């Protein structure tokens, strides 16, 4: 029993180190890497989460330091992938098919872009390099990529050049990502000041402002507040959100869509 306990402790230390170096990993990848069953890995992750060394997510785990910040898109894209896909489809289904649509920089906005082929008549605008590439791969011809200062965390462009370009545009619908939805302060926020400035410019020029966020985003504010609920039209989130969070959202004037 002592040997088993010591082996588990060593493995958990290695798991914490691996997650810290990579930022985030799936349960499946961890099981394959350490050669253990799903049940064993779940126990390890539960213990590490309880000790504050990692943060469990739907389908995997991320390093604890990422709770108040943003992981790079290539590390975040798998976190809650199924939920984000449903949110993306729900967002596309809100469109009539001829709107000018802004797609924010973020993995949930990327999930919207994946389904953009269902609304090929829309004009899409984005600051995200990855989203632009996805639209191109789908054969969407009517899209614009806004340039500026490159932000590696979100694989997107920001800064004064991006702001000036966005200032000359107007949008029927803007799908906005965020790092946190604070139900106490009734606001959304992100971890980057540059990213926040882009969002503020977009929302000032948008008829409908729809926040797209999975249930993990219902938490205290991140570094930079972007908007209060009074400045937002609605929120699309996944149906796994807690009943309490959903009830609090229903008490606002926001349009709520569950995916």
C-alpha positions as CSV (number, residue, x, y, z in Angstrom):
1,X,0.0,0.0,0.0
2,X,2.9,2.4,0.9
3,X,4.6,1.7,-2.5
4,X,1.3,2.4,-4.3
5,X,0.9,5.6,-2.4
6,X,4.4,6.7,-3.2
7,X,4.0,5.8,-6.9
8,X,0.8,7.9,-7.0
9,X,2.5,10.8,-5.4
10,X,5.4,10.7,-7.8
11,X,3.1,10.4,-10.8
12,X,1.0,13.4,-9.5
13,X,4.1,15.5,-9.2
14,X,5.0,14.7,-12.8
15,X,1.4,15.4,-13.9
16,X,1.5,18.8,-12.3
17,X,4.9,19.6,-13.9
18,X,3.7,18.5,-17.3
19,X,0.5,20.5,-17.1
20,X,2.5,23.6,-15.9
21,X,4.8,23.3,-18.9
22,X,2.1,22.8,-21.5
23,X,-0.6,25.0,-20.0
24,X,-3.4,22.5,-20.5
25,X,-3.9,18.9,-21.4
26,X,-6.8,16.5,-22.1
27,X,-7.6,13.6,-19.9
28,X,-7.0,11.2,-22.8
29,X,-3.5,12.6,-23.5
30,X,-2.6,12.3,-19.8
31,X,-3.8,8.7,-19.6
32,X,-1.8,7.8,-22.7
33,X,1.3,9.7,-21.5
34,X,1.3,8.0,-18.1
35,X,-0.2,4.7,-19.1
36,X,-3.0,4.7,-16.6
37,X,-6.8,4.2,-16.7
38,X,-9.3,7.1,-16.9
39,X,-10.4,6.3,-13.4
40,X,-6.8,6.5,-12.0
41,X,-6.1,9.8,-13.8
42,X,-9.4,11.3,-12.6
43,X,-8.4,10.5,-9.0
44,X,-5.0,12.1,-9.6
45,X,-6.5,15.2,-11.1
46,X,-9.1,15.5,-8.3
47,X,-6.3,15.3,-5.8
48,X,-4.2,17.9,-7.7
49,X,-7.1,20.2,-8.1
50,X,-7.9,19.9,-4.4
51,X,-4.3,20.9,-3.6
52,X,-4.6,23.9,-5.9
53,X,-1.8,22.6,-8.2
54,X,-4.1,22.4,-11.3
55,X,-7.6,23.3,-12.3
56,X,-9.9,20.6,-13.7
57,X,-11.9,21.4,-16.8
58,X,-14.5,19.5,-18.8
59,X,-12.4,16.8,-20.5
60,X,-9.0,17.8,-19.1
61,X,-7.0,20.1,-16.9
62,X,-5.1,23.4,-17.0
63,X,-2.4,25.0,-14.9
64,X,-3.7,26.9,-11.9
65,X,-2.1,30.2,-12.9
66,X,-4.3,30.3,-16.0
67,X,-7.4,31.0,-14.0
68,X,-6.9,34.8,-13.9
69,X,-5.2,35.0,-17.4
70,X,-5.5,33.7,-20.9
71,X,-3.7,30.6,-22.3
72,X,-2.6,30.8,-25.9
73,X,-5.4,29.8,-28.3
74,X,-3.6,26.6,-29.3
75,X,-3.7,25.4,-25.7
76,X,-7.2,26.6,-25.0
77,X,-8.9,25.3,-28.1
78,X,-9.6,21.8,-26.7
79,X,-11.0,23.0,-23.3
80,X,-14.7,22.5,-23.4
81,X,-14.5,21.8,-27.2
82,X,-17.9,20.1,-27.3
83,X,-19.7,22.9,-25.5
84,X,-18.0,25.6,-27.6
85,X,-19.0,23.8,-30.8
86,X,-22.7,23.9,-29.7
87,X,-22.3,27.6,-28.8
88,X,-20.8,28.3,-32.2
89,X,-23.7,26.5,-34.0
90,X,-26.3,28.4,-31.9
91,X,-24.6,31.7,-32.8
92,X,-24.6,31.0,-36.5
93,X,-28.3,29.9,-36.3
94,X,-29.2,33.4,-34.9
95,X,-28.1,35.0,-38.2
96,X,-30.5,35.7,-41.1
97,X,-27.8,35.2,-43.7
98,X,-27.0,38.7,-45.0
99,X,-25.5,40.5,-42.0
100,X,-22.1,42.0,-41.5
101,X,-20.7,39.9,-38.6
102,X,-17.7,40.5,-36.3
103,X,-16.0,37.4,-35.0
104,X,-13.9,38.2,-32.0
105,X,-10.5,36.7,-31.3
106,X,-11.0,33.6,-29.1
107,X,-11.6,29.9,-29.3
108,X,-15.4,30.2,-28.9
109,X,-15.4,32.6,-31.8
110,X,-13.4,30.1,-33.8
111,X,-16.2,27.6,-33.0
112,X,-18.6,30.1,-34.7
113,X,-16.3,30.3,-37.7
114,X,-16.3,26.5,-38.1
115,X,-20.1,26.7,-38.8
116,X,-19.9,29.8,-41.0
117,X,-20.4,27.8,-44.1
118,X,-24.1,27.5,-43.0
119,X,-24.4,31.3,-43.5
120,X,-22.1,32.0,-46.5
121,X,-24.1,35.1,-47.5
122,X,-22.9,37.0,-44.4
123,X,-19.8,39.3,-44.5
124,X,-17.4,38.3,-41.8
125,X,-14.9,40.6,-40.1
126,X,-12.3,39.5,-37.6
127,X,-9.0,40.4,-36.0
128,X,-8.1,36.8,-35.5
129,X,-5.5,35.2,-37.9
130,X,-6.7,31.7,-37.1
131,X,-10.3,32.6,-37.8
132,X,-9.4,34.2,-41.1
133,X,-7.6,31.0,-42.1
134,X,-10.6,28.9,-41.0
135,X,-13.0,31.0,-43.1
136,X,-10.6,30.7,-46.1
137,X,-10.5,26.9,-45.7
138,X,-14.3,26.7,-45.8
139,X,-14.4,28.6,-49.0
140,X,-15.9,31.8,-47.5
141,X,-14.9,34.5,-49.8
142,X,-16.5,37.5,-48.2
143,X,-14.5,38.2,-45.1
144,X,-12.1,40.8,-43.9
145,X,-9.0,40.4,-41.6
146,X,-8.2,43.6,-39.6
147,X,-4.5,44.0,-39.1
148,X,-2.4,45.8,-36.4
149,X,0.0,44.8,-33.6
150,X,0.1,41.0,-33.3
151,X,-1.1,39.6,-30.0
152,X,0.3,36.0,-29.6
153,X,-2.0,35.0,-26.8
154,X,-5.2,35.3,-28.9
155,X,-3.5,34.9,-32.3
156,X,-5.0,38.3,-33.2
157,X,-4.3,41.9,-34.0
158,X,-4.8,44.9,-31.8
159,X,-3.3,48.3,-31.2
160,X,-3.9,51.7,-32.9
161,X,-4.0,50.4,-36.5
162,X,-6.6,47.9,-35.6
163,X,-8.7,50.5,-33.7
164,X,-8.6,52.9,-36.6
165,X,-9.7,50.3,-39.1
166,X,-12.6,49.1,-36.9
167,X,-13.6,52.7,-36.3
168,X,-14.6,53.0,-40.0
169,X,-16.8,49.9,-39.9
170,X,-20.2,49.0,-38.6
171,X,-21.6,45.6,-37.7
172,X,-25.1,44.1,-37.6
173,X,-23.9,41.5,-35.1
174,X,-20.7,41.1,-33.0
175,X,-19.9,37.8,-31.3
176,X,-17.8,38.8,-28.3
177,X,-15.6,36.4,-26.3
178,X,-14.4,37.1,-22.7
179,X,-12.3,35.8,-19.9
180,X,-14.9,36.3,-17.2
181,X,-18.6,37.0,-16.8
182,X,-19.1,38.5,-13.4
183,X,-22.7,38.1,-12.3
184,X,-22.2,40.3,-9.2
185,X,-20.9,43.3,-11.1
186,X,-22.9,42.4,-14.2
187,X,-20.0,42.9,-16.5
188,X,-17.6,41.0,-18.8
189,X,-13.9,41.3,-18.8
190,X,-10.7,40.0,-20.4
191,X,-7.1,39.6,-19.4
192,X,-5.5,41.9,-22.0
193,X,-5.8,45.7,-22.1
194,X,-5.1,45.8,-25.9
195,X,-7.8,43.1,-26.5
196,X,-10.3,45.1,-24.3
197,X,-9.8,48.2,-26.4
198,X,-10.6,46.3,-29.6
199,X,-13.7,44.9,-28.1
200,X,-14.9,48.3,-26.9
201,X,-14.5,49.8,-30.4
202,X,-16.3,46.9,-31.9
203,X,-19.2,47.1,-29.5
204,X,-19.6,50.9,-30.0
205,X,-20.1,50.1,-33.8
206,X,-22.4,47.1,-33.5
207,X,-26.2,46.9,-33.5
208,X,-26.3,43.6,-31.6
209,X,-23.6,42.6,-29.1
210,X,-23.7,38.9,-28.3
211,X,-21.3,37.4,-25.7
212,X,-20.4,33.8,-26.5
213,X,-18.9,32.0,-23.5
214,X,-19.1,28.5,-21.9
215,X,-20.1,28.0,-18.3
216,X,-16.4,28.1,-17.1
217,X,-16.4,31.9,-17.7
218,X,-18.9,32.6,-14.9
219,X,-16.5,33.8,-12.3
220,X,-15.1,37.1,-10.8
221,X,-13.8,39.7,-13.2
222,X,-10.5,39.3,-15.1
223,X,-8.0,42.1,-15.4
224,X,-9.8,44.5,-17.8
225,X,-13.5,45.2,-17.8
226,X,-14.9,45.5,-21.3
227,X,-18.6,46.2,-20.8
228,X,-21.5,46.1,-18.4
229,X,-24.6,44.1,-19.1
230,X,-26.4,47.3,-20.1
231,X,-24.1,47.5,-23.1
232,X,-24.7,43.9,-24.3
233,X,-27.6,42.5,-26.2
234,X,-27.4,38.8,-25.1
235,X,-25.3,35.8,-24.0
236,X,-25.0,32.4,-25.6
237,X,-23.7,29.8,-23.2
238,X,-23.9,26.0,-22.8
239,X,-26.8,24.3,-21.0
240,X,-24.4,22.8,-18.4
241,X,-24.2,26.2,-16.7
242,X,-25.3,26.1,-13.0
243,X,-29.0,26.7,-12.4
244,X,-28.1,29.5,-10.1
245,X,-26.1,31.3,-12.7
246,X,-28.8,30.8,-15.3
247,X,-31.5,32.1,-13.0
248,X,-29.4,35.3,-12.3
249,X,-29.0,35.8,-16.0
250,X,-32.7,35.5,-16.5
251,X,-33.2,38.3,-14.0
252,X,-31.4,40.7,-16.4
253,X,-32.6,42.2,-19.6
254,X,-30.2,40.1,-21.7
255,X,-31.3,37.7,-24.3
256,X,-30.2,34.2,-23.1
257,X,-29.6,31.3,-25.5
258,X,-28.6,27.9,-24.2
259,X,-26.7,25.6,-26.5
